[in-house]
Amino acid sequence: MKRFFNFFDEHSRTKLLVKLVADFLITLFSYLAVVVVLCFLNNKRILSLQWDIVIYTGLIISTIVVLTWNLVGKHRYLWRGTTNRELIRFIVSDIYLFSVLFVISKLLRYKSDISFVPGGTMLLSTILLSSIISMSLVRFVQYRRKNSSWKALIENRKRRIMIVGAGWAGTYAITAHKNGDKVGNPVVVVDDDPVKINRTLIGVPVVGNTNDIPKYVKQYNVSKIIIAITNLQGEQMSKLINICKDTDCKISIMSKIKPYGDDEESLKSSVSFREPNIVDFLSRDEVKLDTESIEGYLKGKRIVVTGGGGSIGSELCRQILKFHPEKIIIFDIYENSAYELQQELIRTYGKDVPIKVLIGSVRDKKRLDEVFETEKPSIIFHAAAHKHVPLMEDSPAEAIKNNVLGTYNLLLSASEHNIERFVQISTDKAVNPTNVMGATKRMCEMLTQCFAKKSDMKCMAVRFGNVLGSHGSVIPLFEAQIKSGGPVTITHPDIIRYFMTIPEAAQLVLQAGSSGKSGEIYVLDMGEPVKIKDLAYKLIRFYGYEPDVDIKIEYTGLRPGEKLYEELMMDEEEDKMVKTGHEKIFVAHPFDFDEETLMKQMDILEKSSEHNNLDCVKALASVITTFHPDYERNN
């Protein structure tokens, strides 16, 4: 009865009354139609029936059917793509309904010319016919809501869709479109599993493998392709998208955004349909993680992510949530990005998601003390930093104050508040730096190693290269230039960079953080370096243009502090590089330096950063002996 009364809470009384009346009339009509048909099949005269008894019985049957349907909530799920659990419940409810009606029909013991028909046959036929009519009506209403006119409905059916993948994701994609939740009509499925070929998926034929996509696009007159394989990455994804791009069809990718439950609503909220992007072309194979070791140090812990609204910080928050922390404190100076992340996580995980957004700067030691005293975290992931190379060349004092002094404040406050683990996010630009930003990040690594020795805190740094799609990276710049008609600007035709995706970087940071050792610098395997020129060509073609024909490419020359290629390790580190238990994580041998001298130099750096001039750059170079700045640019 609880489910029945909930119905009153979810819908207005008017809508409920309309639904009850409609179901009642449909069932009564179905019963009378069954009587007429059975009389015809048995050569009985319809007019000779005792219609008063027939109608009286029909009224009773219709009332019981309507009440039972609403009691079990059958219509709420009937045309949304039912799960096995709901299907079993529907079958059980119909068996129950049939049993009740059969007993009632025996108790009535009416005498009429339709007694030649077995009661079970008549009742079963009535239930089946009324179900078919009722479901068809629901289907019609849903389509009419999605399409304001018959013309729109017809146009929807004309948008013929190919589904790539005959697994659970493909099943959901077909169900979502057939039920009117999405626009389009799935007409064909392709899958590389030969066992699935020549079968059907919810009435849609599975005809061949992905290599034959262009052929089946023409054969079935497809205008849109949906890639419904949520775990596809790396070269396989790149190859599949290239095949689809050659067909000139619109492409959509179905992505899993969170773990899903067995019920239909959980499944619906766990996936999204999106357009492909350049990251899909350049993505690498899925990272294999030791989830037990990661969960072992994250589960049930309070975790601070500084710079939590940024590209890496926000992805760290998304990944950490998978390991059931007690709370994540998103600490950021920029409230807009932090707020956007907060709303995203609430939409994805619900309003009870264990996060808290705090605004503040790592430059403010008192604010950090306040946060640690109030929230009592156990782990810190430090992703807050100024990272734009050209901007920091013009504002070196700000880079020192935010990156170096901010990291020192954070380490000092953390050590004073019994933080268990500190993970510093570093960069390949810290290796033999030629720019201010890289030199400040190298300084952060050295500070992390200092506190690993002078405190009980497990301190470590994780070093990696460029991240695809991060704020201020080359890809968003190229995309903006392409959308404006070009030209696409590249500093040098031979410049190369290491790239990895944001999720991959965040996952490997969490994996490296699981290490029990302190004072180490972990270096992530970035794969093969990518030539920026090749990246620009691929991105231009991705948007349907031809490089140097539709979109021009211009070379502007290396910017101050910019290298042709980045290094992941210094010579001293590479000679003694150590493998870890993970194939994509290595340990750089610590570079020897005097900790006491470093702490004294911190005072010099702090004083020099009071003015944005050449003095602060010289002070930074005196600490980082491998830093060779462009002094002329800073005059």
C-alpha positions in Angstrom: 0.0 0.0 0.0 3.0 2.3 0.6 3.8 2.4 -3.1 0.1 3.2 -3.9 0.1 6.2 -1.5 3.4 7.4 -2.8 1.7 7.8 -6.1 -0.5 10.5 -4.7 2.6 12.4 -3.5 4.3 12.2 -6.9 1.4 13.2 -9.2 -1.5 15.5 -8.9 -4.9 14.2 -8.1 -6.2 15.2 -11.5 -3.5 13.2 -13.4 -4.1 10.3 -11.1 -7.9 10.4 -11.8 -7.3 10.6 -15.6 -4.9 7.6 -15.4 -7.3 5.5 -13.4 -10.3 6.3 -15.7 -8.2 5.5 -18.8 -6.9 2.2 -17.4 -10.5 1.3 -16.3 -12.0 2.0 -19.7 -9.2 0.2 -21.5 -9.7 -2.9 -19.4 -13.4 -2.9 -19.7 -13.2 -2.5 -23.5 -10.6 -5.3 -23.7 -12.9 -7.6 -21.7 -15.9 -6.9 -24.0 -13.7 -7.3 -27.1 -12.5 -10.7 -25.8 -16.2 -11.8 -25.2 -17.2 -10.8 -28.7 -14.2 -12.4 -30.4 -14.6 -15.7 -28.5 -18.3 -15.8 -29.4 -17.4 -15.3 -33.0 -14.8 -18.1 -32.9 -17.3 -20.5 -31.3 -20.2 -19.6 -33.7 -22.3 -18.1 -30.9 -24.8 -15.3 -31.3 -23.6 -12.1 -29.7 -27.1 -10.7 -29.1 -28.2 -13.8 -27.2 -25.7 -13.2 -24.4 -26.8 -12.1 -21.0 -25.2 -8.7 -21.4 -26.1 -7.5 -17.9 -24.0 -10.2 -16.4 -21.2 -9.7 -18.9 -21.0 -5.9 -18.2 -21.3 -6.5 -14.4 -18.4 -9.0 -14.5 -16.4 -6.6 -16.7 -16.8 -3.8 -14.2 -15.5 -6.0 -11.4 -12.6 -7.2 -13.5 -11.6 -3.7 -14.6 -11.7 -2.3 -11.1 -9.4 -5.1 -9.8 -7.0 -4.7 -12.7 -6.7 -0.9 -12.3 -6.0 -1.1 -8.6 -3.5 -3.9 -9.0 -1.6 -2.1 -11.7 -1.3 1.1 -9.7 -0.4 -0.8 -6.5 2.7 -2.4 -8.1 3.6 0.8 -10.0 3.6 -1.0 -13.3 3.2 2.0 -15.6 6.1 3.9 -14.2 8.6 1.5 -15.6 6.8 -0.2 -18.5 8.4 1.8 -21.3 11.7 3.1 -19.9 13.7 0.0 -20.6 13.0 -2.4 -17.7 15.6 -4.3 -15.8 15.4 -8.0 -14.9 14.2 -7.2 -11.4 11.3 -5.1 -12.7 10.4 -7.7 -15.4 10.1 -10.4 -12.8 8.0 -8.2 -10.7 5.6 -7.5 -13.6 5.3 -11.2 -14.3 4.6 -12.0 -10.7 2.0 -9.2 -10.5 0.2 -10.5 -13.6 0.2 -14.0 -12.2 -1.2 -12.6 -9.0 -3.8 -10.6 -10.9 -4.9 -13.6 -13.0 -5.2 -15.8 -9.9 -7.4 -13.3 -8.0 -9.7 -12.8 -11.0 -10.0 -16.5 -11.7 -11.1 -17.1 -8.1 -13.6 -14.3 -8.3 -15.0 -15.6 -11.6 -15.6 -19.0 -9.9 -17.3 -17.3 -6.9 -19.7 -15.4 -9.2 -20.8 -18.6 -11.0 -22.7 -16.7 -13.5 -24.9 -18.5 -16.1 -24.8 -17.3 -19.6 -24.1 -18.3 -23.2 -20.4 -17.6 -22.7 -19.9 -20.4 -20.2 -18.6 -22.5 -23.1 -15.3 -20.5 -22.8 -12.9 -21.6 -20.0 -12.7 -18.8 -17.5 -8.9 -18.9 -17.5 -8.8 -18.3 -21.2 -11.1 -15.3 -21.0 -9.3 -13.7 -18.1 -5.9 -14.2 -19.5 -6.9 -12.8 -22.9 -8.4 -9.8 -21.2 -5.3 -9.0 -19.2 -3.0 -9.4 -22.2 -5.2 -7.3 -24.5 -5.6 -4.5 -21.9 -1.8 -4.5 -21.2 -1.0 -4.2 -24.9 -3.5 -1.3 -25.4 -2.4 0.5 -22.2 1.3 0.2 -23.1 0.7 1.5 -26.6 -1.2 4.5 -25.2 1.7 5.2 -22.7 4.2 4.9 -25.6 2.1 7.3 -27.7 1.8 9.9 -24.9 5.6 9.8 -24.3 6.3 10.3 -28.0 3.9 13.2 -28.1 5.6 14.9 -25.2 9.0 14.6 -26.8 7.6 15.6 -30.2 5.2 18.5 -30.4 3.8 17.5 -33.8 3.4 14.4 -36.0 5.9 16.0 -38.3 8.5 16.0 -35.5 7.7 12.4 -34.7 8.2 11.4 -38.3 11.5 13.4 -38.5 12.7 11.6 -35.4 12.1 8.2 -37.1 14.1 9.4 -40.1 17.2 10.1 -38.0 18.6 6.6 -38.4 21.3 5.6 -35.9 24.0 3.0 -35.8 25.0 1.6 -32.4 28.6 0.5 -32.0 28.7 -2.2 -29.3 26.1 -4.9 -28.4 26.8 -5.0 -24.7 24.9 -3.4 -21.8 25.8 0.2 -23.0 24.4 -0.6 -26.5 21.3 -2.0 -24.9 20.8 1.1 -22.9 21.4 3.4 -25.9 18.8 1.6 -28.0 16.3 1.6 -25.1 16.8 5.3 -24.4 16.1 6.2 -28.1 13.2 3.8 -28.6 11.5 5.2 -25.5 11.7 8.7 -26.7 14.3 9.8 -24.1 16.7 10.6 -26.9 16.2 11.7 -30.5 16.7 9.2 -33.3 15.9 5.7 -34.4 18.4 2.9 -33.9 18.3 0.7 -37.0 21.6 -1.3 -36.9 24.2 -2.5 -34.4 27.9 -3.5 -35.1 30.1 -5.4 -32.7 33.5 -7.1 -33.0 32.3 -10.1 -31.1 31.5 -12.8 -33.8 29.1 -14.5 -31.3 26.8 -11.5 -31.4 26.7 -11.0 -35.2 23.5 -12.1 -36.9 21.5 -11.7 -33.7 19.2 -8.9 -32.6 19.4 -6.5 -29.7 16.0 -5.3 -28.6 14.7 -5.8 -32.1 17.7 -4.1 -33.8 19.9 -6.4 -36.0 23.6 -6.9 -35.2 25.1 -7.2 -38.6 28.9 -7.1 -38.6 32.1 -5.7 -37.0 33.5 -2.2 -36.8 35.6 -2.5 -39.9 32.4 -2.7 -41.9 30.9 0.5 -40.4 31.2 2.5 -43.7 29.4 -0.3 -45.6 26.5 -0.5 -43.2 26.2 3.3 -42.9 25.3 3.3 -46.6 23.2 0.2 -46.5 21.0 1.4 -43.6 21.1 5.1 -44.6 22.6 6.0 -41.2 23.0 9.7 -40.2 24.4 9.3 -36.7 26.8 6.8 -35.0 26.8 6.2 -31.3 29.9 4.5 -29.8 28.4 2.6 -26.9 31.6 0.9 -25.5 32.4 2.7 -22.3 35.8 1.1 -21.6 37.3 1.8 -25.0 40.5 3.8 -24.9 43.9 4.4 -26.5 44.6 3.2 -30.0 41.3 1.3 -30.3 39.3 4.4 -29.6 41.4 6.4 -32.0 41.0 3.8 -34.7 37.3 3.5 -34.2 36.7 7.3 -34.3 38.8 7.6 -37.5 36.6 4.9 -39.2 33.4 6.8 -38.1 34.8 10.2 -39.2 35.2 8.9 -42.8 31.5 8.3 -43.0 30.5 11.9 -42.5 28.0 10.8 -39.9 27.5 12.7 -36.7 29.3 10.9 -33.9 28.3 10.5 -30.3 30.2 8.7 -27.5 28.5 7.1 -24.5 30.6 7.5 -21.4 30.2 6.0 -18.0 30.5 8.8 -15.4 30.0 6.7 -12.2 29.3 3.2 -10.9 25.7 2.2 -11.5 23.2 0.0 -9.7 20.8 -2.6 -10.9 17.8 -0.3 -11.2 17.0 1.7 -14.3 17.2 5.1 -12.7 20.8 4.4 -11.5 21.8 3.2 -14.9 20.3 6.3 -16.5 22.2 8.7 -14.2 25.5 6.8 -14.6 26.1 7.5 -18.4 26.2 10.5 -20.7 26.2 11.0 -24.4 28.8 13.4 -25.7 30.6 14.4 -28.8 34.2 13.1 -29.4 37.1 15.4 -28.7 40.8 15.4 -29.5 41.6 13.6 -26.2 39.8 10.6 -27.6 42.2 10.5 -30.5 45.3 10.9 -28.3 44.2 8.8 -25.3 46.4 6.0 -24.2 45.5 2.5 -23.0 43.6 2.4 -19.6 45.8 2.6 -16.5 45.9 -0.5 -14.4 45.7 0.5 -10.8 46.4 -1.4 -7.5 43.0 -0.3 -6.2 43.5 -2.1 -2.9 46.6 -0.1 -2.0 45.0 3.2 -3.0 41.8 2.4 -1.0 44.0 1.4 1.9 45.3 4.9 2.4 42.3 6.9 1.2 39.2 5.1 2.6 37.6 6.8 5.5 40.2 9.7 5.5 39.8 13.4 5.4 41.6 14.7 2.4 42.6 18.3 1.3 43.1 19.0 -2.4 44.7 22.4 -2.9 43.9 24.0 -6.2 40.9 21.6 -6.2 39.0 23.5 -8.8 41.8 23.3 -11.4 42.3 20.7 -14.1 44.4 18.2 -12.1 42.9 19.1 -8.7 39.3 18.6 -9.8 40.1 15.2 -11.4 41.9 14.2 -8.3 38.6 14.9 -6.4 36.6 12.8 -8.9 39.0 9.9 -8.6 39.4 10.1 -4.8 35.6 9.8 -4.4 35.7 6.3 -5.9 37.7 5.2 -2.9 35.2 6.2 -0.2 36.9 9.0 1.7 35.3 10.4 4.8 35.5 13.9 3.3 37.3 15.9 0.6 38.1 19.5 1.3 38.4 21.4 -2.0 40.7 24.3 -1.2 41.1 27.0 -3.9 41.5 30.7 -4.2 39.3 30.8 -7.4 35.7 30.4 -6.2 34.2 30.0 -9.7 36.0 26.8 -10.6 35.6 25.4 -7.1 31.8 26.1 -7.2 31.5 24.5 -10.6 33.2 21.3 -9.4 31.0 21.2 -6.3 27.8 21.4 -8.4 29.1 18.7 -10.8 29.9 16.3 -8.0 26.5 16.9 -6.4 24.8 16.2 -9.7 26.8 13.0 -10.2 26.8 11.6 -6.7 23.9 13.3 -5.0 23.6 16.0 -2.4 25.2 13.9 0.3 28.5 13.6 -1.5 31.3 14.0 1.1 32.9 17.2 -0.1 33.4 20.7 1.3 34.6 23.8 -0.6 36.8 26.2 1.3 38.2 29.4 -0.3 41.6 30.5 0.6 45.2 30.9 -0.6 48.3 28.8 0.3 50.1 32.1 0.8 48.0 32.6 3.9 49.6 30.5 6.7 46.9 31.5 9.2 44.1 30.4 6.9 45.9 27.1 6.4 46.2 26.6 10.2 42.5 27.4 10.6 41.5 24.9 7.9 43.7 22.1 9.4 42.5 22.8 13.0 38.9 22.7 11.9 38.8 19.9 9.4 41.6 17.7 10.8 42.6 16.2 7.5 45.0 13.2 7.2 46.2 13.6 3.6 47.1 16.6 1.4 47.3 16.6 -2.4 49.0 19.9 -3.3 48.0 21.0 -6.9 47.7 24.7 -6.3 50.3 26.6 -8.4 50.9 29.3 -11.0 51.8 27.2 -14.1 51.7 29.4 -17.2 55.3 29.7 -18.4 55.1 33.0 -20.4 53.1 34.7 -17.7 55.5 33.8 -14.9 58.4 35.1 -17.0 56.8 38.5 -16.7 55.7 38.1 -13.1 58.5 36.1 -11.4 57.8 37.5 -7.9 54.2 36.1 -8.1 55.5 32.7 -9.1 57.9 32.7 -6.1 55.2 33.9 -3.6 52.6 31.4 -4.8 54.6 28.3 -5.8 57.6 28.4 -3.4 56.4 30.3 -0.4 52.9 28.9 -0.7 54.2 25.4 -0.7 56.5 26.1 2.3 53.5 27.5 4.2 51.5 24.4 3.4 54.3 22.0 4.4 55.0 23.9 7.6 51.3 24.0 8.6 50.8 20.4 7.7 53.7 19.2 9.8 52.4 21.2 12.7 49.0 19.6 12.5 50.0 15.9 12.3 49.2 15.4 8.6 50.0 11.8 7.7 50.8 12.2 4.0 51.7 15.1 1.6 51.7 14.6 -2.1 53.3 17.5 -4.2 52.2 17.8 -7.9 55.3 18.6 -9.9 56.1 19.0 -13.6 58.8 18.0 -16.1 59.6 21.7 -16.4 61.3 21.4 -13.0 64.1 19.3 -14.7 67.0 21.6 -15.8 64.6 24.5 -15.9 64.9 27.3 -18.4 62.0 29.3 -17.1 60.8 30.8 -13.8 57.8 28.5 -13.4 60.0 25.3 -13.8 62.5 26.7 -11.3 59.8 27.3 -8.7 58.4 23.8 -9.1 61.9 22.4 -8.7 62.1 24.4 -5.5 58.8 22.8 -4.4 60.3 19.3 -4.9 63.3 20.2 -2.8 61.1 21.6 0.0 59.1 18.4 0.0 62.3 16.4 0.4 63.4 18.6 3.3 60.2 18.1 5.2 60.3 14.4 4.6 63.5 14.4 6.6 62.6 16.9 9.3 59.0 15.8 10.1 57.0 12.6 10.7 54.9 13.3 7.6 55.3 11.1 4.5 56.2 13.6 1.8 56.6 12.8 -1.9 56.4 14.6 -5.2 54.9 13.3 -8.5 56.4 14.6 -11.7 54.7 14.4 -15.1 54.5 16.4 -18.4 51.7 18.2 -20.2 48.1 17.1 -19.6 45.6 17.0 -22.5 42.8 19.6 -22.2 44.0 21.3 -19.0 43.4 25.0 -18.6 45.9 27.0 -20.6 47.3 24.0 -22.5 48.0 24.0 -26.2 44.8 22.1 -27.3 42.2 24.6 -26.1 44.4 27.3 -27.8 44.4 25.4 -31.1 40.7 24.7 -30.9 39.9 28.4 -30.4 42.2 29.3 -33.3 40.6 26.8 -35.6 37.0 27.8 -34.7 37.9 31.5 -35.5 39.2 30.4 -38.9 43.0 30.3 -38.1 45.8 30.6 -38.3 47.0 28.0 -35.8 50.2 29.3 -34.2 53.1 27.0 -33.3 56.3 28.3 -31.7 58.7 26.0 -33.6 58.2 23.2 -36.2 60.4 20.8 -34.2 59.0 21.4 -30.7 57.9 18.2 -28.9 56.1 17.5 -25.7 55.0 14.6 -23.5 51.2 14.3 -23.1 48.8 12.3 -20.9 45.1 12.5 -20.2 43.8 14.3 -17.1 42.3 11.0 -15.7 45.5 9.1 -16.3 47.6 11.7 -14.5 45.2 11.8 -11.5 45.1 8.0 -11.2 48.8 7.7 -11.3 49.2 10.4 -8.7 46.9 8.5 -6.4 48.9 5.3 -7.1 52.2 7.0 -6.4 50.7 8.4 -3.2 50.1 4.9 -1.9 53.8 4.4 -1.5 54.9 4.1 2.1 58.3 5.8 1.4 58.9 9.4 2.1 61.2 11.9 0.4 60.9 10.3 -3.1 60.2 12.0 -6.4 58.0 9.8 -8.6 58.2 10.2 -12.3 55.3 9.1 -14.5 55.8 7.2 -17.8 54.6 9.7 -20.4 54.9 7.4 -23.3 56.4 8.7 -26.6 56.7 12.4 -27.0 54.3 14.1 -29.4 55.4 16.6 -32.1 53.2 19.7 -31.6 53.1 20.2 -35.4 51.6 16.7 -35.8 49.1 17.5 -33.0 48.0 20.6 -34.8 47.5 18.8 -38.1 45.4 16.1 -36.4 43.3 18.6 -34.6 42.6 20.6 -37.7 41.5 17.5 -39.6 39.4 16.5 -36.6 37.3 19.6 -37.2 37.0 18.7 -40.9 39.6 21.1 -42.4 42.8 20.6 -44.3 46.0 22.0 -42.8 47.7 24.8 -44.8 44.7 24.8 -47.1 41.6 25.7 -45.1 43.5 26.6 -41.9 46.9 28.1 -42.1 49.8 27.2 -39.7 52.2 29.9 -38.6 55.5 29.5 -36.7 56.1 32.3 -34.2 59.4 31.3 -32.6 60.2 29.9 -29.2 58.9 32.0 -26.3 61.2 33.1 -23.4 62.0 30.2 -21.2 60.6 27.6 -23.6 62.5 24.4 -24.7 62.3 22.4 -27.9 61.8 19.4 -25.7 61.2 18.6 -22.1 63.1 16.2 -19.8 61.5 14.0 -17.2 64.7 13.5 -15.2 68.0 15.2 -14.6 71.2 13.3 -15.6 71.9 12.5 -11.9 68.5 11.1 -11.5 68.3 9.1 -14.7 71.5 7.2 -14.0 70.0 5.8 -10.8 66.3 5.6 -11.8 64.4 2.9 -9.9 61.3 1.0 -11.0 58.4 0.7 -8.7 55.7 -2.0 -8.4 53.7 -0.1 -11.1 54.9 -0.2 -14.7 54.2 3.5 -15.3 55.8 4.9 -12.2 59.5 5.3 -11.6 61.6 6.8 -8.7 64.1 9.5 -9.5 67.2 9.2 -7.3 67.3 12.1 -4.9 69.6 15.0 -5.9 71.8 15.9 -3.0 71.6 19.4 -1.5 72.1 21.0 1.9 68.8 21.4 3.7 70.0 24.1 6.1 71.4 26.2 3.3 68.1 25.8 1.5 66.1 27.1 4.5 68.4 30.1 4.7 67.9 30.8 1.0 64.2 30.9 1.6 64.6 34.1 3.5 66.5 35.7 0.6 63.8 34.5 -1.8 61.0 35.9 0.3 62.7 39.3 0.5 63.5 39.4 -3.2 59.9 38.6 -4.1 58.7 41.9 -2.6 59.5 43.5 -5.9 58.9 42.1 -9.4 62.3 42.6 -10.9 65.5 40.9 -11.9 66.6 40.4 -8.3 64.0 37.7 -7.6 65.0 35.8 -10.7 68.7 36.0 -9.7 67.8 34.8 -6.2 65.9 31.9 -7.6 68.9 31.0 -9.9 71.2 31.1 -6.9 69.1 28.4 -5.2 68.4 26.2 -8.3 71.8 25.8 -9.9 70.4 24.0 -12.9 68.2 27.1 -13.7 69.5 29.1 -16.6 67.2 32.1 -17.0 66.8 34.5 -19.9 67.9 37.7 -18.0 67.3 39.9 -21.0 63.6 39.1 -21.0 63.3 40.1 -17.4 65.0 43.5 -17.6 
